[in-house]
């Protein structure tokens, strides 16, 4: 069937998307969500190996304080992005259900 053109749009100017295709897209997005979450987890695990590498004194303390601030922002952004991808998957599933 390679090279076969898709059917023309319907008379309303729209196009026909079968629910099975939307379910498939939802599954792909869901899988991407798990992959995305896994990559960030691997980064956090790798960085945890160096949690005590700053040394002693005020310089090390100031570095640790700044590191915590950056880490909190990273984890918040990461969490929101994982939830957003999941929301897209759920939205596609709901759309396919209707």
N, C-alpha and C positions, 0 to 999 in steps of 0.2 A: 504494500500500500504506500510505499515511499513515493513522494511526488504528487500524491492526491491532494487536491485543494480542499480546504474545509468548506462546509456549506455556506451559502451567502447568509447575511443577517436576515432576521425575520422582517416583516413589513413595518414593524414599529421602530426599526432602526437599532434594535438590541441584538444580542447574540445568545446562543443557547449553550449553557454550561451544565453539564450533567452532574447531579449530586455526587456520583462516584468520583468524579474528578476533584470536586471540592473536598471530599473526605480524604482523598489521596494527598492533596496539598496540605490539609490539616495534619496528617500523619508526618509529612516531611518537615513541617515547621516544628512539630512536637519533638521529633528526633533532633532537630537543630538546637532546640532549647536545652536538651540534655547535654549535647556536645559543648555548647557554649558554657553551661554551668561547670562542666567537667574541666574545661581549659582553665577557667579562673581558679578552680579548686587546686589544680596542679601548680599554678603560679603561687598561690598562698602557701601550699605545702613546701615548695622550693624556698620561698622567702623565710619560712619559719626556721629553717636550718641555720639562719644567720641572725636570729633574734638577740643573741648575746655578743655580737661582734663589735659593738660601739666602744667598749672599754669602760673606764671610770672617769669621774670628774664631771665638771659642769658642761663641758663640750659634749660628752656622751649623753648626759641628761638632756640637754637641749635638742640633740639629734633625736633621742627617743621620743620626746614630746612632739616634735615635728612629724616624726614617722607615724605616731598614733593618729595625728590629725589627717595626714594623707591616707592612711589605711582606712580610717572611718569613712572618708569620702569615696574611696575606691569601692569598699564593700557596699555602701549605699547605692552607688551608681550601678554596680554589678547586679545587686539584688533587683533593682528596678528594671534593668534590661532583661533579666531572666523572666521576671513577671510579665513584662511587655510581650516578649516572644510567646509566652504561654497564653496570654490574652488573645494574640493573633490566632493561635491554633484553636482556641475555644470559639472565637468569632467565626472562623471558617466552618467548624463543626455545626454551630448553631445555624449558620447560613445554609449548609447542606441539609440540615434537618427540616428546613422550611421550604 
